[in-house]
Amino acid sequence: MKGRKLHFIAIGGAGMSGLALVAKSLGAEVTGSDRAESSYMERLRAAGIEPKLGHDAQQVPPDAEVVVSTAIPEDNLELMRARERGQTVIHRGELLAELCSLRRLLAVAGTHGKTTTTAMCAWALRAIGADPSFFLGGELPGAGPDGEPANAGWGEGDWLIAEADESDASFLKLRPEIAVVTNLELDHHSRWSSLTELAEAFAAFSAPASGLVCGADVQMPGQEGQRVVRFALEPSGGAPAQEAELIATDIRVEPEGGSRFRARGAGIDAEVDLRVPGRHNIANALAALGGLSLAGVDAEGCAKALVDFPGVARRLELKGKHNGARIYDDYAHHPTEVSATIEAARELGPRRVIAAFQPHLYSRTKALAPELGAALAEADEVAVLDVYPAREQPVGPLAGISGLMVAAEAADHAGGGRVWWLPTAEQAVQALGPRLREGDLLITIGAGDIHRLAEALVDEEVDD
């Protein structure tokens, strides 16, 4: 990276900011811009990078390589200027792959849980002194050089732990030594036409790896000579166990949140304590431990280190209280994730669970409104906001799509339970705030900016 100039368009996102920070630490001259402030912008400034607010063609250094993501449209002013000049334009996936090639790579992919699983791997390796490099799609508390949250870091150890993103197929640029696939469901409908096409892409992602870890219910055949470890949770109620090399047994859900279980198989036999609640996080921990075991590190030491794993920002994150009710926030945006989030919230023992959901993307809302409504109806009360559009517009085949579709489906599944259609965060604050009481738990859910609703409701800070 030394001597290179890199200009990042939309530098304030989780993935782009991490790449910028590492490139800067390795000697590159880094500039960038974004349309709005974010917590990641604070990290960039602390590292000596001064991102510009707003996109302007004049901000592009003429001698820089320009880094973009799939979300950047061709009519972006800065991208247009770079193309007019004939500057090199690099997709973020290409830059990630370039950096990952400098270390032994453990890459974590999957429809759900990949950020948390990646963070668990990085946290555990740090705890045993392995000093890994890492790239996350979220912020891990305590992972920065001074104990601040961080989404990326460059260590001195052999291993690099990277979250592998299937949303735009950029994970196919990676060449992992160890591949982890947490699970597999169709989520990004604008990119993948079918589950079969997606499964083929995951198989291609994992093909270069000497070791593959995947859920026992994921149809990943493995390659010739590839070590494959499948993981599963021991079922309750006497159901037959799935065929798996790594199993979580003796699962005990703790009343104050979190869980205890025993991880057995794949060279591991260890008791694991987790602070983060939910059976889905037990699965994430198994996936992480399976990958670390194949990497040849002290997997049992890593298992013990997970007792201090704090979770990732926006993954069942406690924000504070309102009128004595606890306010949480979660990034879930797919029906399976929404259901798992509500189930985990119930493990915390509230009087009522109130879910406030913001659908993410018109294409996903169109494809999954019935399933999203059914998942939300598992809460005691539901509020649905309008769609967070991200890079999409409600035109053409997406015309007429709105969050009201999800609210209607939730009402159909709620059995008479209260369902609110509250298109804006302001309306949601006014409607939900007065209803909250001691013992309630309200969780804001979605991949957009619904976390601002949680922050607006908080009137009392609490310790997690």
Order of alpha helices (4+ residues) and beta strands (2+ residues): beta-alpha-beta-alpha-beta-beta-alpha-beta-alpha-beta-alpha-beta-beta-beta-beta-alpha-beta-beta-beta-beta-beta-alpha-alpha-beta-beta-alpha-beta-alpha-beta-alpha-beta-alpha-beta-alpha
